[in-house]
């Protein structure tokens, strides 16, 4: 199974939607809460080439984008393969 990382903020509906989709797939993920900024926010900005909105999602180290991107991959039938399902 793939290693999934997701950068989130508190009270973020898009973050909740992405985490729900991953949960429905039975995928464990590593979550980084950047609500208060800090080094994890700086790390996210660097890894996502300046992507400042949340969530920012990475599968096996590859940036896949945000919640809408994750949902699109799922609709297109590409998400399961990325997740190793």
Backbone as XML, in Angstrom:
<?xml version="1.0"?>
<chain id="A" units="angstrom">
  <residue number="1" name="UNK">
    <atom name="N" x="0.843" y="-1.181" z="0.000"/>
    <atom name="CA" x="0.000" y="0.000" z="0.000"/>
    <atom name="C" x="0.888" y="1.243" z="0.000"/>
  </residue>
  <residue number="2" name="UNK">
    <atom name="N" x="0.401" y="2.274" z="-0.642"/>
    <atom name="CA" x="1.152" y="3.519" z="-0.780"/>
    <atom name="C" x="1.246" y="4.281" z="0.540"/>
  </residue>
  <residue number="3" name="UNK">
    <atom name="N" x="2.285" y="5.095" z="0.639"/>
    <atom name="CA" x="2.447" y="6.000" z="1.779"/>
    <atom name="C" x="1.788" y="7.324" z="1.410"/>
  </residue>
  <residue number="4" name="UNK">
    <atom name="N" x="0.761" y="7.710" z="2.161"/>
    <atom name="CA" x="-0.008" y="8.924" z="1.874"/>
    <atom name="C" x="0.244" y="9.943" z="2.972"/>
  </residue>
  <residue number="5" name="UNK">
    <atom name="N" x="0.544" y="11.167" z="2.543"/>
    <atom name="CA" x="0.734" y="12.288" z="3.473"/>
    <atom name="C" x="-0.245" y="13.384" z="3.078"/>
  </residue>
  <residue number="6" name="UNK">
    <atom name="N" x="-0.827" y="14.028" z="4.090"/>
    <atom name="CA" x="-1.789" y="15.085" z="3.827"/>
    <atom name="C" x="-1.558" y="16.230" z="4.820"/>
  </residue>
  <residue number="7" name="UNK">
    <atom name="N" x="-1.388" y="17.424" z="4.275"/>
    <atom name="CA" x="-1.234" y="18.633" z="5.083"/>
    <atom name="C" x="-2.616" y="19.258" z="5.226"/>
  </residue>
  <residue number="8" name="UNK">
    <atom name="N" x="-3.011" y="19.538" z="6.464"/>
    <atom name="CA" x="-4.369" y="20.021" z="6.732"/>
    <atom name="C" x="-4.353" y="21.212" z="7.693"/>
  </residue>
  <residue number="9" name="UNK">
    <atom name="N" x="-5.531" y="21.822" z="7.825"/>
    <atom name="CA" x="-5.771" y="22.841" z="8.840"/>
    <atom name="C" x="-7.074" y="22.495" z="9.549"/>
  </residue>
  <residue number="10" name="UNK">
    <atom name="N" x="-7.200" y="22.969" z="10.779"/>
    <atom name="CA" x="-8.421" y="22.750" z="11.551"/>
    <atom name="C" x="-9.604" y="23.419" z="10.852"/>
  </residue>
  <residue number="11" name="UNK">
    <atom name="N" x="-10.761" y="22.794" z="10.947"/>
    <atom name="CA" x="-12.025" y="23.323" z="10.426"/>
    <atom name="C" x="-12.044" y="23.494" z="8.914"/>
  </residue>
  <residue number="12" name="UNK">
    <atom name="N" x="-11.243" y="22.707" z="8.218"/>
    <atom name="CA" x="-11.156" y="22.777" z="6.763"/>
    <atom name="C" x="-12.062" y="21.711" z="6.150"/>
  </residue>
  <residue number="13" name="UNK">
    <atom name="N" x="-13.113" y="22.143" z="5.482"/>
    <atom name="CA" x="-14.043" y="21.212" z="4.856"/>
    <atom name="C" x="-13.411" y="20.381" z="3.756"/>
  </residue>
  <residue number="14" name="UNK">
    <atom name="N" x="-12.531" y="21.001" z="2.973"/>
    <atom name="CA" x="-11.846" y="20.261" z="1.905"/>
    <atom name="C" x="-10.930" y="19.186" z="2.480"/>
  </residue>
  <residue number="15" name="UNK">
    <atom name="N" x="-10.296" y="19.510" z="3.596"/>
    <atom name="CA" x="-9.435" y="18.527" z="4.272"/>
    <atom name="C" x="-10.274" y="17.349" z="4.753"/>
  </residue>
  <residue number="16" name="UNK">
    <atom name="N" x="-11.406" y="17.653" z="5.359"/>
    <atom name="CA" x="-12.294" y="16.602" z="5.850"/>
    <atom name="C" x="-12.770" y="15.719" z="4.701"/>
  </residue>
  <residue number="17" name="UNK">
    <atom name="N" x="-13.090" y="16.326" z="3.562"/>
    <atom name="CA" x="-13.564" y="15.567" z="2.408"/>
    <atom name="C" x="-12.474" y="14.618" z="1.892"/>
  </residue>
  <residue number="18" name="UNK">
    <atom name="N" x="-11.245" y="15.112" z="1.804"/>
    <atom name="CA" x="-10.136" y="14.271" z="1.332"/>
    <atom name="C" x="-9.879" y="13.122" z="2.310"/>
  </residue>
  <residue number="19" name="UNK">
    <atom name="N" x="-9.888" y="13.412" z="3.599"/>
    <atom name="CA" x="-9.642" y="12.372" z="4.598"/>
    <atom name="C" x="-10.763" y="11.332" z="4.591"/>
  </residue>
  <residue number="20" name="UNK">
    <atom name="N" x="-11.996" y="11.767" z="4.356"/>
    <atom name="CA" x="-13.120" y="10.840" z="4.273"/>
    <atom name="C" x="-12.951" y="9.897" z="3.092"/>
  </residue>
  <residue number="21" name="UNK">
    <atom name="N" x="-12.572" y="10.436" z="1.937"/>
    <atom name="CA" x="-12.369" y="9.603" z="0.758"/>
    <atom name="C" x="-11.271" y="8.571" z="1.006"/>
  </residue>
  <residue number="22" name="UNK">
    <atom name="N" x="-10.165" y="9.003" z="1.589"/>
    <atom name="CA" x="-9.080" y="8.071" z="1.894"/>
    <atom name="C" x="-9.540" y="7.012" z="2.888"/>
  </residue>
  <residue number="23" name="UNK">
    <atom name="N" x="-10.315" y="7.441" z="3.875"/>
    <atom name="CA" x="-10.843" y="6.497" z="4.866"/>
    <atom name="C" x="-11.781" y="5.480" z="4.243"/>
  </residue>
  <residue number="24" name="UNK">
    <atom name="N" x="-12.612" y="5.918" z="3.302"/>
    <atom name="CA" x="-13.522" y="5.000" z="2.619"/>
    <atom name="C" x="-12.752" y="3.959" z="1.814"/>
  </residue>
  <residue number="25" name="UNK">
    <atom name="N" x="-11.572" y="4.326" z="1.362"/>
    <atom name="CA" x="-10.725" y="3.395" z="0.614"/>
    <atom name="C" x="-9.935" y="2.491" z="1.556"/>
  </residue>
  <residue number="26" name="UNK">
    <atom name="N" x="-10.003" y="2.757" z="2.864"/>
    <atom name="CA" x="-9.267" y="1.964" z="3.836"/>
    <atom name="C" x="-7.782" y="2.282" z="3.868"/>
  </residue>
  <residue number="27" name="UNK">
    <atom name="N" x="-7.450" y="3.510" z="3.471"/>
    <atom name="CA" x="-6.054" y="3.912" z="3.361"/>
    <atom name="C" x="-5.629" y="4.699" z="4.603"/>
  </residue>
  <residue number="28" name="UNK">
    <atom name="N" x="-4.552" y="4.257" z="5.215"/>
    <atom name="CA" x="-3.968" y="5.012" z="6.323"/>
    <atom name="C" x="-3.163" y="6.162" z="5.735"/>
  </residue>
  <residue number="29" name="UNK">
    <atom name="N" x="-3.119" y="7.265" z="6.463"/>
    <atom name="CA" x="-2.363" y="8.414" z="5.981"/>
    <atom name="C" x="-1.699" y="9.117" z="7.146"/>
  </residue>
  <residue number="30" name="UNK">
    <atom name="N" x="-0.629" y="9.810" z="6.826"/>
    <atom name="CA" x="0.092" y="10.613" z="7.805"/>
    <atom name="C" x="-0.393" y="12.048" z="7.633"/>
  </residue>
  <residue number="31" name="UNK">
    <atom name="N" x="-0.908" y="12.630" z="8.706"/>
    <atom name="CA" x="-1.488" y="13.970" z="8.642"/>
    <atom name="C" x="-0.595" y="14.973" z="9.356"/>
  </residue>
  <residue number="32" name="UNK">
    <atom name="N" x="-0.399" y="16.118" z="8.691"/>
    <atom name="CA" x="0.362" y="17.212" z="9.275"/>
    <atom name="C" x="-0.566" y="18.415" z="9.393"/>
  </residue>
  <residue number="33" name="UNK">
    <atom name="N" x="-0.880" y="18.807" z="10.617"/>
    <atom name="CA" x="-1.749" y="19.950" z="10.865"/>
    <atom name="C" x="-0.905" y="21.224" z="10.847"/>
  </residue>
  <residue number="34" name="UNK">
    <atom name="N" x="-1.169" y="22.080" z="9.873"/>
    <atom name="CA" x="-0.388" y="23.315" z="9.732"/>
    <atom name="C" x="-1.212" y="24.547" z="10.113"/>
  </residue>
  <residue number="35" name="UNK">
    <atom name="N" x="-2.239" y="24.362" z="10.936"/>
    <atom name="CA" x="-3.098" y="25.466" z="11.349"/>
    <atom name="C" x="-2.289" y="26.630" z="11.899"/>
  </residue>
  <residue number="36" name="UNK">
    <atom name="N" x="-1.279" y="26.326" z="12.676"/>
    <atom name="CA" x="-0.483" y="27.373" z="13.313"/>
    <atom name="C" x="0.783" y="27.708" z="12.518"/>
  </residue>
  <residue number="37" name="UNK">
    <atom name="N" x="0.886" y="27.197" z="11.291"/>
    <atom name="CA" x="2.059" y="27.498" z="10.466"/>
    <atom name="C" x="3.248" y="26.667" z="10.892"/>
  </residue>
  <residue number="38" name="UNK">
    <atom name="N" x="4.395" y="27.303" z="10.923"/>
    <atom name="CA" x="5.602" y="26.617" z="11.377"/>
    <atom name="C" x="6.355" y="25.896" z="10.284"/>
  </residue>
  <residue number="39" name="UNK">
    <atom name="N" x="7.263" y="25.029" z="10.722"/>
    <atom name="CA" x="8.153" y="24.362" z="9.768"/>
    <atom name="C" x="7.412" y="23.403" z="8.845"/>
  </residue>
  <residue number="40" name="UNK">
    <atom name="N" x="6.334" y="22.777" z="9.307"/>
    <atom name="CA" x="5.575" y="21.872" z="8.440"/>
    <atom name="C" x="4.880" y="22.645" z="7.314"/>
  </residue>
  <residue number="41" name="UNK">
    <atom name="N" x="4.442" y="23.877" z="7.590"/>
    <atom name="CA" x="3.845" y="24.699" z="6.536"/>
    <atom name="C" x="4.907" y="25.050" z="5.495"/>
  </residue>
  <residue number="42" name="UNK">
    <atom name="N" x="6.078" y="25.419" z="5.958"/>
    <atom name="CA" x="7.181" y="25.728" z="5.041"/>
    <atom name="C" x="7.543" y="24.498" z="4.217"/>
  </residue>
  <residue number="43" name="UNK">
    <atom name="N" x="7.550" y="23.344" z="4.850"/>
    <atom name="CA" x="7.827" y="22.090" z="4.147"/>
    <atom name="C" x="6.778" y="21.836" z="3.066"/>
  </residue>
  <residue number="44" name="UNK">
    <atom name="N" x="5.499" y="22.049" z="3.402"/>
    <atom name="CA" x="4.419" y="21.862" z="2.441"/>
    <atom name="C" x="4.585" y="22.783" z="1.240"/>
  </residue>
  <residue number="45" name="UNK">
    <atom name="N" x="4.884" y="24.045" z="1.505"/>
    <atom name="CA" x="5.061" y="25.014" z="0.415"/>
    <atom name="C" x="6.174" y="24.586" z="-0.526"/>
  </residue>
  <residue number="46" name="UNK">
    <atom name="N" x="7.260" y="24.104" z="0.040"/>
    <atom name="CA" x="8.392" y="23.660" z="-0.783"/>
    <atom name="C" x="8.036" y="22.420" z="-1.590"/>
  </residue>
  <residue number="47" name="UNK">
    <atom name="N" x="7.447" y="21.441" z="-0.927"/>
    <atom name="CA" x="7.123" y="20.176" z="-1.596"/>
    <atom name="C" x="6.065" y="20.333" z="-2.677"/>
  </residue>
  <residue number="48" name="UNK">
    <atom name="N" x="5.141" y="21.290" z="-2.487"/>
    <atom name="CA" x="4.033" y="21.466" z="-3.435"/>
    <atom name="C" x="4.309" y="22.580" z="-4.439"/>
  </residue>
  <residue number="49" name="UNK">
    <atom name="N" x="5.552" y="23.013" z="-4.518"/>
    <atom name="CA" x="5.933" y="24.096" z="-5.439"/>
    <atom name="C" x="5.096" y="25.354" z="-5.231"/>
  </residue>
  <residue number="50" name="UNK">
    <atom name="N" x="4.914" y="25.717" z="-3.954"/>
    <atom name="CA" x="4.215" y="26.953" z="-3.614"/>
    <atom name="C" x="2.735" y="26.805" z="-3.357"/>
  </residue>
  <residue number="51" name="UNK">
    <atom name="N" x="2.208" y="25.596" z="-3.420"/>
    <atom name="CA" x="0.788" y="25.388" z="-3.121"/>
    <atom name="C" x="0.491" y="25.768" z="-1.685"/>
  </residue>
  <residue number="52" name="UNK">
    <atom name="N" x="-0.338" y="26.801" z="-1.502"/>
    <atom name="CA" x="-0.555" y="27.315" z="-0.146"/>
    <atom name="C" x="-1.926" y="26.961" z="0.419"/>
  </residue>
  <residue number="53" name="UNK">
    <atom name="N" x="-2.796" y="26.373" z="-0.401"/>
    <atom name="CA" x="-4.101" y="25.976" z="0.105"/>
    <atom name="C" x="-4.007" y="24.575" z="0.696"/>
  </residue>
  <residue number="54" name="UNK">
    <atom name="N" x="-4.973" y="24.236" z="1.518"/>
    <atom name="CA" x="-5.013" y="22.886" z="2.087"/>
    <atom name="C" x="-6.300" y="22.212" z="1.653"/>
  </residue>
  <residue number="55" name="UNK">
    <atom name="N" x="-6.286" y="20.903" z="1.563"/>
    <atom name="CA" x="-5.145" y="20.046" z="1.829"/>
    <atom name="C" x="-4.170" y="20.013" z="0.662"/>
  </residue>
  <residue number="56" name="UNK">
    <atom name="N" x="-2.956" y="19.623" z="0.955"/>
    <atom name="CA" x="-1.966" y="19.263" z="-0.066"/>
    <atom name="C" x="-1.664" y="17.796" z="0.204"/>
  </residue>
  <residue number="57" name="UNK">
    <atom name="N" x="-1.811" y="16.973" z="-0.838"/>
    <atom name="CA" x="-1.754" y="15.522" z="-0.681"/>
    <atom name="C" x="-0.605" y="14.954" z="-1.499"/>
  </residue>
  <residue number="58" name="UNK">
    <atom name="N" x="0.110" y="14.027" z="-0.878"/>
    <atom name="CA" x="1.242" y="13.356" z="-1.513"/>
    <atom name="C" x="1.047" y="11.852" z="-1.392"/>
  </residue>
  <residue number="59" name="UNK">
    <atom name="N" x="1.244" y="11.147" z="-2.499"/>
    <atom name="CA" x="1.160" y="9.687" z="-2.507"/>
    <atom name="C" x="2.518" y="9.163" z="-2.944"/>
  </residue>
  <residue number="60" name="UNK">
    <atom name="N" x="3.148" y="8.412" z="-2.067"/>
    <atom name="CA" x="4.499" y="7.903" z="-2.295"/>
    <atom name="C" x="5.450" y="9.026" z="-2.717"/>
  </residue>
  <residue number="61" name="UNK">
    <atom name="N" x="5.315" y="10.172" z="-2.059"/>
    <atom name="CA" x="6.203" y="11.299" z="-2.308"/>
    <atom name="C" x="5.839" y="12.156" z="-3.492"/>
  </residue>
  <residue number="62" name="UNK">
    <atom name="N" x="4.851" y="11.739" z="-4.289"/>
    <atom name="CA" x="4.432" y="12.517" z="-5.455"/>
    <atom name="C" x="3.261" y="13.412" z="-5.088"/>
  </residue>
  <residue number="63" name="UNK">
    <atom name="N" x="3.369" y="14.678" z="-5.423"/>
    <atom name="CA" x="2.309" y="15.636" z="-5.136"/>
    <atom name="C" x="1.137" y="15.387" z="-6.078"/>
  </residue>
  <residue number="64" name="UNK">
    <atom name="N" x="-0.041" y="15.111" z="-5.510"/>
    <atom name="CA" x="-1.226" y="14.895" z="-6.344"/>
    <atom name="C" x="-2.181" y="16.070" z="-6.296"/>
  </residue>
  <residue number="65" name="UNK">
    <atom name="N" x="-1.928" y="17.046" z="-5.411"/>
    <atom name="CA" x="-2.765" y="18.239" z="-5.351"/>
    <atom name="C" x="-3.636" y="18.259" z="-4.116"/>
  </residue>
  <residue number="66" name="UNK">
    <atom name="N" x="-4.835" y="18.822" z="-4.301"/>
    <atom name="CA" x="-5.750" y="19.001" z="-3.190"/>
    <atom name="C" x="-6.928" y="18.043" z="-3.232"/>
  </residue>
  <residue number="67" name="UNK">
    <atom name="N" x="-7.969" y="18.402" z="-2.511"/>
    <atom name="CA" x="-9.154" y="17.563" z="-2.390"/>
    <atom name="C" x="-9.840" y="17.340" z="-3.732"/>
  </residue>
  <residue number="68" name="UNK">
    <atom name="N" x="-10.006" y="18.404" z="-4.511"/>
    <atom name="CA" x="-10.649" y="18.269" z="-5.822"/>
    <atom name="C" x="-9.841" y="17.360" z="-6.741"/>
  </residue>
  <residue number="69" name="UNK">
    <atom name="N" x="-8.518" y="17.471" z="-6.676"/>
    <atom name="CA" x="-7.648" y="16.627" z="-7.496"/>
    <atom name="C" x="-7.776" y="15.157" z="-7.095"/>
  </residue>
  <residue number="70" name="UNK">
    <atom name="N" x="-7.839" y="14.917" z="-5.790"/>
    <atom name="CA" x="-7.994" y="13.555" z="-5.286"/>
    <atom name="C" x="-9.326" y="12.969" z="-5.756"/>
  </residue>
  <residue number="71" name="UNK">
    <atom name="N" x="-10.388" y="13.764" z="-5.650"/>
    <atom name="CA" x="-11.718" y="13.316" z="-6.086"/>
    <atom name="C" x="-11.733" y="13.048" z="-7.593"/>
  </residue>
  <residue number="72" name="UNK">
    <atom name="N" x="-11.062" y="13.883" z="-8.362"/>
    <atom name="CA" x="-11.000" y="13.697" z="-9.814"/>
    <atom name="C" x="-10.292" y="12.396" z="-10.158"/>
  </residue>
  <residue number="73" name="UNK">
    <atom name="N" x="-9.162" y="12.146" z="-9.493"/>
    <atom name="CA" x="-8.438" y="10.882" z="-9.715"/>
    <atom name="C" x="-9.333" y="9.689" z="-9.410"/>
  </residue>
  <residue number="74" name="UNK">
    <atom name="N" x="-10.138" y="9.801" z="-8.364"/>
    <atom name="CA" x="-11.044" y="8.725" z="-7.996"/>
    <atom name="C" x="-12.118" y="8.528" z="-9.074"/>
  </residue>
  <residue number="75" name="UNK">
    <atom name="N" x="-12.720" y="9.625" z="-9.527"/>
    <atom name="CA" x="-13.750" y="9.547" z="-10.582"/>
    <atom name="C" x="-13.198" y="8.939" z="-11.864"/>
  </residue>
  <residue number="76" name="UNK">
    <atom name="N" x="-11.956" y="9.266" z="-12.181"/>
    <atom name="CA" x="-11.321" y="8.768" z="-13.411"/>
    <atom name="C" x="-10.808" y="7.335" z="-13.272"/>
  </residue>
  <residue number="77" name="UNK">
    <atom name="N" x="-10.940" y="6.773" z="-12.079"/>
    <atom name="CA" x="-10.489" y="5.400" z="-11.864"/>
    <atom name="C" x="-8.984" y="5.246" z="-11.714"/>
  </residue>
  <residue number="78" name="UNK">
    <atom name="N" x="-8.283" y="6.347" z="-11.441"/>
    <atom name="CA" x="-6.826" y="6.308" z="-11.340"/>
    <atom name="C" x="-6.313" y="6.250" z="-9.901"/>
  </residue>
  <residue number="79" name="UNK">
    <atom name="N" x="-7.169" y="6.577" z="-8.949"/>
    <atom name="CA" x="-6.719" y="6.684" z="-7.552"/>
    <atom name="C" x="-6.316" y="5.338" z="-6.966"/>
  </residue>
  <residue number="80" name="UNK">
    <atom name="N" x="-7.101" y="4.308" z="-7.207"/>
    <atom name="CA" x="-6.807" y="2.994" z="-6.619"/>
    <atom name="C" x="-5.409" y="2.507" z="-7.008"/>
  </residue>
  <residue number="81" name="UNK">
    <atom name="N" x="-5.043" y="2.708" z="-8.264"/>
    <atom name="CA" x="-3.717" y="2.270" z="-8.724"/>
    <atom name="C" x="-2.617" y="3.053" z="-8.008"/>
  </residue>
  <residue number="82" name="UNK">
    <atom name="N" x="-2.821" y="4.367" z="-7.836"/>
    <atom name="CA" x="-1.824" y="5.174" z="-7.120"/>
    <atom name="C" x="-1.679" y="4.728" z="-5.674"/>
  </residue>
  <residue number="83" name="UNK">
    <atom name="N" x="-2.804" y="4.315" z="-5.090"/>
    <atom name="CA" x="-2.805" y="3.900" z="-3.684"/>
    <atom name="C" x="-2.359" y="2.456" z="-3.508"/>
  </residue>
  <residue number="84" name="UNK">
    <atom name="N" x="-2.183" y="1.728" z="-4.594"/>
    <atom name="CA" x="-1.765" y="0.346" z="-4.509"/>
    <atom name="C" x="-2.878" y="-0.583" z="-4.056"/>
  </residue>
  <residue number="85" name="UNK">
    <atom name="N" x="-4.113" y="-0.229" z="-4.417"/>
    <atom name="CA" x="-5.267" y="-1.051" z="-4.022"/>
    <atom name="C" x="-5.629" y="-2.052" z="-5.099"/>
  </residue>
</chain>
